């Protein structure tokens, strides 16, 4: 899967129009989550990204899981 992302980023201009809008976020203990809406994606034009982060000993947050969910194709 990493190879796919690496190849997608080699496309000229890939991601230059990418925009993220946070739809919802929250925390519980040392965990945090965010749900974001994306447009201008590299592999899909629109969709959502869900990310889970965990607080590290130094106080920073590290993303421990992330998934992109593209919108279904528009039926004609």
ChimeraX attribute file (.defattr): number of C-alpha atoms within 10 A of each C-alpha:
attribute: neighborCount
match mode: 1-to-1
recipient: residues
	/A:1	5
	/A:2	7
	/A:3	8
	/A:4	9
	/A:5	11
	/A:6	10
	/A:7	9
	/A:8	14
	/A:9	14
	/A:10	9
	/A:11	10
	/A:12	8
	/A:13	9
	/A:14	14
	/A:15	15
	/A:16	10
	/A:17	11
	/A:18	13
	/A:19	13
	/A:20	16
	/A:21	12
	/A:22	13
	/A:23	11
	/A:24	11
	/A:25	13
	/A:26	10
	/A:27	12
	/A:28	8
	/A:29	7
	/A:30	11
	/A:31	16
	/A:32	17
	/A:33	18
	/A:34	16
	/A:35	20
	/A:36	18
	/A:37	18
	/A:38	21
	/A:39	17
	/A:40	16
	/A:41	18
	/A:42	17
	/A:43	14
	/A:44	15
	/A:45	14
	/A:46	21
	/A:47	17
	/A:48	19
	/A:49	19
	/A:50	17
	/A:51	17
	/A:52	19
	/A:53	18
	/A:54	19
	/A:55	15
	/A:56	11
	/A:57	7
	/A:58	6
	/A:59	9
	/A:60	9
	/A:61	15
	/A:62	13
	/A:63	13
	/A:64	11
	/A:65	11
	/A:66	14
	/A:67	11
	/A:68	18
	/A:69	14
	/A:70	17
	/A:71	12
	/A:72	9
	/A:73	9
	/A:74	5
	/A:75	4
	/A:76	3
